[in-house]
Amino acid sequence: MDPFDAGAGGILRQPKAVWATAGASVVGFMGLGLVDPILPSIAHGLDATPSQVSLLFTSYFLITAVAMLFTGFVSSRIGGRKTLLLGLAFVVVFAALAGTSGTVGELVGFRAGWGLGNALFVSTALAVIVGAASGGSAAAILLYESALGLGLACGPLLGALLGNTSWRYPFFGTAVLMVIGFLCIAVFLKEQPKPARKTSILDPVKALGHGGLASAAASAFFYNYTFFTVLAFTPFVLNMTPYRSGAVFFAWGVLLAVFSVIVAPRLQKRFGSLQVLVGSLVLLAVDVFVLGSGSHTAAVVCTILSGAFIGVNNTVYTELALGVSDAPRPVASAGYNFVRWFAAAAAPYFAPKIEEWTNVHIPFVVAAVTALLGAVVVLVRRGALTHEAEELEPRHATEDSVTVFAN
């Protein structure tokens, strides 16, 4: 069945519960890049340094990493609907509180609470959409992919539009949108069946005992340091108005979504997963190096272009992580993300610190090196990853990429 078919079961003919969850997912993914265009404005408004403001990402992703051990534990006990509502409630409260912050310390703390809520929500949303969708999982997954891409692309744009007047408005705007999402899910989504087996907090950690999964997680750790150096540190280097910065990261998000969903599977089919991953990591390293050492125009172009490499990497890493071990996919995903999100927390803190210790070019040199280290891990551990990479079914690429990114 064509998922785009407007008939019964097509992407356009889904129950209200599916649309409600997908709409809330868009806003949930917006939170990843919402603050990008307003980082300089926040620094000016709260009289903070770039390294202090970048803690907005560090606190968010540090809590997200730790929460990976708990999301399956919670959802397998209280059910998907209650987990979604709990996560949305956290986001509403802490996003609104973030907009009232009087110091950068308060803002960082509220952003951490936001990260906990977002982890609970996005880690459960895909399973809920698939469970509530009509006509099989293909249309539901495509709808979720669309929510993912739209959220990543529109987050910086929303931050720019609302933040051009005041850096506080994007936080209040997110809270309002999440209230609407909360009400829609409360009204339209019925409770989903609970898993037959309850997930333990230690299950994701135990899954990392598998050599292949540990290798994928280690390589992704280095890659994510590069990824979030671009996302969290580049706005300070570009030094643009919120509108211009938002436009740059909107274009970045569009490339990321297109290359993740459309281009990466085609490259894998032609060249193989490991070859594509190594090549994309090397190209990302070159791109980031030029970003930090070229002109302002080169920095803008390379920032946008990095979205293409990041999109390819996200898809391939996901397949490797979820297919290389015999652990259940939610458990493998949680263990993998538990490792890689620590790099997402580290990069926003260390990149501006490295600039303070050296100069503006060195953080990007470090980011280029970490991308190359990710490629080295894949090459050295290719024996543990080859079997999985060769036998992946093409349909896994789409489903798993959104699962891992969400988790």
C-alpha positions in Angstrom: 0.0 0.0 0.0 1.2 3.5 -0.9 1.5 5.4 2.4 0.7 8.6 0.4 -2.6 7.1 -0.8 -5.4 9.4 0.4 -7.6 6.3 0.9 -8.2 4.5 4.1 -5.0 3.9 5.9 -3.0 6.4 3.9 -1.0 9.2 5.6 -3.8 11.7 5.0 -6.5 9.5 6.5 -5.2 8.8 10.0 -7.2 9.0 13.3 -7.3 12.2 15.2 -5.1 10.6 17.9 -2.3 10.1 15.4 -2.5 13.7 14.2 -2.5 15.0 17.7 0.6 13.0 18.7 2.4 13.9 15.4 1.6 17.6 15.9 2.9 17.5 19.4 6.0 15.7 18.1 6.8 18.6 15.8 6.9 21.0 18.7 8.9 18.5 20.7 11.6 18.3 18.1 11.6 22.1 17.7 13.1 22.3 21.2 16.4 20.9 19.9 17.2 24.0 17.8 14.8 26.5 19.2 17.5 28.5 21.1 20.1 28.5 18.3 19.2 31.9 16.8 18.7 33.6 20.2 21.9 32.4 21.9 23.7 35.8 21.4 20.5 37.6 22.5 20.3 35.5 25.7 24.0 36.2 26.4 23.4 39.9 26.0 20.1 40.0 27.9 21.4 38.0 30.9 25.0 39.5 30.8 26.5 36.0 30.3 29.4 34.6 28.4 29.0 32.2 25.5 30.2 29.3 27.6 27.6 30.1 30.2 24.8 30.3 27.7 25.9 27.1 26.0 25.0 25.3 29.2 21.4 25.5 27.9 22.4 22.6 25.6 24.6 20.9 28.2 21.9 20.7 30.9 19.2 19.7 28.3 21.2 16.8 26.8 22.8 15.7 30.1 19.3 15.1 31.6 18.2 13.6 28.3 21.1 11.1 28.4 20.3 10.0 32.0 16.6 9.9 31.2 17.2 7.3 28.6 17.6 4.7 31.4 14.1 5.6 32.7 11.8 6.3 29.8 11.3 2.6 29.0 11.0 1.8 32.7 8.2 4.5 33.0 6.3 3.8 29.8 6.2 0.0 30.4 4.5 0.6 33.7 2.1 3.5 33.3 1.5 3.2 29.5 2.2 5.3 26.5 -0.6 7.9 26.9 0.3 8.8 30.5 4.0 9.0 29.6 3.3 11.4 26.8 1.1 13.6 29.0 3.7 13.5 31.8 6.5 14.5 29.4 4.3 17.3 27.9 3.4 18.6 31.3 7.1 18.9 32.2 7.9 20.8 29.0 5.0 23.2 29.5 6.0 24.0 33.0 9.8 24.3 32.5 9.5 26.1 29.1 7.3 28.7 30.7 9.6 29.0 33.7 12.6 29.4 31.3 11.0 32.5 29.9 10.8 34.1 33.3 14.5 33.5 34.1 16.4 36.3 35.7 19.8 34.7 35.6 21.6 32.3 33.3 21.7 29.8 36.1 18.0 29.7 36.4 17.6 29.3 32.7 20.0 26.4 32.6 18.2 24.7 35.4 14.8 25.1 33.8 16.2 23.9 30.5 17.3 20.7 32.3 13.7 20.1 33.4 12.6 20.7 29.8 15.0 18.0 28.7 13.5 15.5 31.1 10.0 16.2 29.7 11.1 16.0 26.1 12.9 12.7 26.7 9.7 11.2 28.1 7.7 12.5 25.3 9.7 11.9 22.1 10.9 8.5 23.3 7.3 7.3 23.4 5.7 9.2 20.6 6.7 6.9 17.7 5.4 3.7 19.4 2.1 5.5 20.2 1.7 6.8 16.6 2.4 3.3 15.2 0.0 1.7 17.7 -2.8 4.2 16.9 -2.4 4.4 13.1 -4.7 2.8 10.6 -3.4 0.8 7.6 -0.1 -0.5 9.0 3.1 1.2 10.2 4.3 2.6 6.9 2.1 5.6 6.8 2.5 6.2 10.6 6.3 6.1 10.3 6.3 8.5 7.3 4.1 10.8 9.3 6.5 10.7 12.2 9.4 11.3 9.9 7.7 14.4 8.6 7.2 15.6 12.2 10.8 15.0 12.9 12.0 16.9 9.8 9.5 19.7 10.3 10.5 20.2 13.9 14.2 20.2 13.3 13.8 22.7 10.4 11.2 25.0 12.1 12.7 25.1 15.6 15.4 27.7 14.7 12.8 29.6 12.5 10.4 29.8 15.4 13.2 30.9 17.7 14.1 33.7 15.3 10.6 34.9 14.7 9.6 35.0 18.3 13.0 35.9 19.6 13.7 39.0 17.4 11.7 41.1 19.9 12.8 39.3 23.1 14.7 36.1 23.8 12.0 35.2 26.3 9.2 34.8 23.7 10.3 31.5 22.1 10.1 29.9 25.5 6.6 31.2 26.2 5.6 30.3 22.7 6.8 26.7 23.1 4.8 26.4 26.4 1.6 27.6 24.7 2.1 25.1 21.8 2.7 22.3 24.2 -0.4 23.1 26.1 -2.4 22.7 22.9 -0.6 19.4 22.2 -1.4 18.2 25.8 -5.1 19.0 25.4 -5.2 17.3 22.0 -3.6 14.1 23.3 -5.7 14.1 26.4 -8.9 14.4 24.3 -8.1 12.3 21.2 -5.7 9.6 22.3 -6.9 6.5 24.1 -4.5 4.5 26.3 -2.3 2.0 24.4 -1.7 -1.6 25.5 1.3 -1.9 27.9 4.2 -4.1 26.9 4.1 -7.7 28.0 7.5 -7.3 29.7 8.4 -4.4 32.0 11.7 -2.8 31.2 14.4 -2.5 33.9 16.5 0.6 34.4 19.6 -1.5 33.9 18.5 -3.2 30.7 20.0 -0.5 28.4 23.4 -0.6 30.3 23.4 -4.5 30.0 22.8 -4.2 26.3 26.0 -2.2 25.9 27.9 -5.4 26.9 27.5 -6.4 23.2 30.6 -5.5 21.3 28.9 -4.3 18.2 26.4 -2.1 20.0 29.2 -0.7 22.2 31.3 0.1 19.0 28.4 1.9 17.4 27.8 3.9 20.6 31.4 4.8 20.9 31.7 6.0 17.3 28.4 7.9 17.7 29.8 9.6 20.8 32.6 11.2 18.8 30.3 12.1 16.0 27.8 13.7 18.3 30.5 15.9 19.7 31.0 17.3 16.2 27.3 17.5 15.6 26.6 19.6 18.6 29.6 21.8 18.2 27.9 22.9 15.0 24.5 23.2 16.6 25.4 25.0 19.8 28.6 26.9 19.1 28.3 28.1 15.5 25.6 30.8 16.3 28.2 32.7 18.2 30.7 32.5 15.3 28.1 33.6 12.7 27.1 36.5 15.0 23.9 37.2 13.0 20.6 38.7 13.9 18.0 36.2 15.0 16.2 36.3 11.7 19.4 35.6 9.7 20.6 32.9 12.1 17.2 31.3 12.0 17.2 31.2 8.2 20.6 29.5 8.2 19.6 26.8 10.6 16.2 26.4 8.9 18.2 25.6 5.7 20.4 23.3 7.8 17.4 21.5 9.1 15.8 21.0 5.7 19.0 19.4 4.4 19.3 17.2 7.5 15.7 15.9 7.0 16.1 15.3 3.2 19.4 13.5 3.5 18.3 11.4 6.4 15.1 10.2 4.9 15.6 10.2 1.2 19.3 10.3 0.3 20.9 8.1 2.9 19.0 4.9 2.1 19.9 5.3 -1.6 23.6 5.8 -0.8 23.5 2.7 1.4 21.9 0.6 -1.2 24.6 1.6 -3.7 27.8 1.7 -1.6 27.0 -0.1 1.7 26.3 1.3 5.2 29.9 1.3 6.6 31.4 2.9 3.5 28.8 5.6 3.5 29.2 6.3 7.2 33.0 6.5 7.0 32.8 8.7 3.9 30.2 11.0 5.4 32.2 11.4 8.6 35.3 12.3 6.7 33.4 14.9 4.6 31.8 16.3 7.8 35.3 16.7 9.3 36.5 18.6 6.3 33.3 20.7 6.3 33.7 21.6 10.0 37.4 22.4 9.6 36.6 24.9 6.7 33.7 26.3 8.8 36.1 27.3 11.5 38.9 28.6 9.4 37.3 30.3 6.4 35.5 33.5 5.8 32.1 34.4 7.2 30.5 33.4 3.9 32.3 30.1 4.0 31.1 29.6 7.6 27.4 30.1 6.6 27.7 27.8 3.6 29.5 25.1 5.6 27.0 25.3 8.5 24.1 24.7 6.1 26.0 22.0 4.2 26.8 20.1 7.5 23.1 19.3 7.7 23.5 16.9 4.7 26.3 14.9 6.3 24.6 14.9 9.7 21.4 13.6 8.1 23.2 10.7 6.5 25.1 9.9 9.7 22.0 9.9 11.8 20.3 7.3 9.6 23.3 4.9 9.3 24.2 5.1 12.9 20.7 4.2 13.9 20.6 1.1 11.7 23.9 0.0 13.1 22.8 0.6 16.7 19.5 -1.2 16.5 20.5 -4.1 14.2 23.9 -5.1 15.5 22.7 -6.8 18.8 19.9 -9.2 19.8 18.6 -6.7 22.4 15.0 -5.5 21.9 15.1 -2.3 19.8 13.8 0.0 22.6 16.5 -1.3 24.9 19.3 -1.1 22.4 18.2 2.4 21.4 18.2 3.5 25.1 21.7 2.1 25.7 23.0 3.7 22.5 21.5 7.0 23.2 22.6 6.9 26.8 26.2 7.0 25.5 25.9 9.4 22.6 23.8 12.1 24.4 26.7 12.6 26.8 28.7 14.0 23.9 25.8 16.3 23.0 26.0 17.6 26.6 29.8 18.0 26.5 30.3 19.8 23.2 28.3 22.9 24.0 30.3 23.4 27.2 33.8 22.6 25.9 33.6 24.4 22.5 33.3 28.0 24.0 35.8 27.1 26.7 38.3 26.0 24.1 37.8 29.3 22.3 38.4 31.2 25.6 41.6 29.2 26.1 42.9 29.5 22.5 41.0 31.1 19.6 37.8 30.8 17.6 39.3 28.3 15.1 40.4 25.6 17.6 36.9 24.4 18.7 36.2 23.4 15.0 39.6 21.7 14.7 38.7 19.6 17.7 35.3 18.9 16.2 36.9 17.8 12.9 39.2 15.5 14.9 36.3 13.9 16.7 34.5 13.2 13.4 37.6 11.5 12.2 37.8 9.5 15.4 34.2 8.3 14.8 35.3 7.1 11.4 38.4 5.3 12.9 36.2 3.4 15.4 34.0 2.2 12.5 37.1 1.1 10.5 38.7 -0.6 13.5 35.5 -2.3 14.6 34.1 -3.1 11.2 34.3 -6.8 11.9 31.7 -6.3 14.7 29.5 -4.2 12.5 29.9 -5.8 9.0 27.4 -8.6 9.5 24.7 -6.2 10.6 25.5 -3.7 7.9 25.3 -6.4 5.1 22.0 -8.0 6.3 19.9 -4.9 7.2 16.6 -4.9 5.4 16.0 -1.7 3.5 12.8 -1.0 5.4 14.7 -0.8 8.7 16.4 2.4 7.6 13.4 4.6 7.9 11.8 3.1 11.0 14.9 2.9 13.0 16.3 6.3 12.1 13.3 8.1 13.7 13.3 5.7 16.6 16.8 6.3 17.6 16.8 10.0 17.0 13.7 10.3 19.2 15.1 8.1 21.9 
